[in-house]
Amino acid sequence: MTQRLTDDLINSIPYAKMLGVKAEFSDGGLLLILPYLKSNIGNPTLPALHGGAIGGFMEVCAMAELRRRAPELPFAKPIGVNIDYLRRGKPVETFARADIFKEGARVSNVRVRAWQESEDKPIAALSGHFLLPKAK
């Protein structure tokens, strides 16, 4: 998938657009970037990223990775998502990468890690099941 197609994919998700999500390929895989935006701050006293912004960012990452495999189909729909918040999201760029653990005929299991300074120190992790669209 080219960078232009990847950008078009992300821009087709209104919430991703609102968050300011960017996409690029790194190490042969899709890497999403959540830039620091004041509107993504949930606690201005610390300051810390809003948990909903982090969770939504990771859900977008999972859906984008699934769609990247079948760009002609509609987006997969989340069935069940669990998020572990591991560290405070600082007011800096945040990165995420999704791994598809199991892809069946109708459901996929996806794991996403979000980090800031180091991929070895995730700030949050998502595990989710997504309903795959039927091929026409």
Stockholm file with secondary structure:
# STOCKHOLM 1.0

chainA/1-136         MTQRLTDDLINSIPYAKMLGVKAEFSDGGLLLILPYLKSNIGNPTLPALHGGAIGGFMEVCAMAELRRRAPELPFAKPIGVNIDYLRRGKPVETFARADIFKEGARVSNVRVRAWQESEDKPIAALSGHFLLPKAK
#=GR chainA/1-136 SS CCHHHHHHHHHTSHHHHHHTCEEEEETTEEEEEECCCGGGEEETTTTEECHHHHHHHHHHHHHHHHHHHCTTSCCCEEEEEEEEECSCCCSSCEEEEEEEEEECSSEEEEEEEEESSCTTSEEEEEEEEEECCCCC
#=GC SS_cons         CCHHHHHHHHHTSHHHHHHTCEEEEETTEEEEEECCCGGGEEETTTTEECHHHHHHHHHHHHHHHHHHHCTTSCCCEEEEEEEEECSCCCSSCEEEEEEEEEECSSEEEEEEEEESSCTTSEEEEEEEEEECCCCC
//
